């Protein structure tokens, strides 16, 4: 708990408060509860997976030879390997 005093107002910061409590009458207190962290990239990744494969990690598109939940094509794996010097195989793209 961290307290800040400015004039007649007392600010109490409670980081792990489970329930909001009312202060005593006549006491000027503001409760600030820490918000849960937001994961914007998790939402984006889930949206991409839904559009590309309907969430199926074993999806395969025979027309494009795209595999996995993200529908990655062999040409993209080849490009990645050339740029990074790694040796990723298309079979690895089935793993989320």
SULLINTA-V337993 format. One record per backbone hydrogen bond with DSSP energy under -1.0 kcal/mol. NH is the residue of the N-H (numbers start at 1). CO is the residue of the C=O. Records with the same first field share a line. If there is no record, write none. Layout:
NH: CO, CO
//
This chain:
2: 13
4: 11
6: 9
9: 6
10: 28
11: 4
12: 30
13: 2
14: 32
27: 24
29: 27
43: 39
44: 40
45: 41
46: 42
47: 43
48: 44
49: 45
50: 46
51: 47
52: 48
53: 49
54: 50
55: 49
56: 53
59: 56
61: 66
65: 61
66: 61
67: 72
68: 59
72: 67
77: 73
78: 74
79: 75
80: 76
81: 77
82: 78
83: 79
84: 80
85: 81
92: 89
93: 90
94: 91
95: 92
//
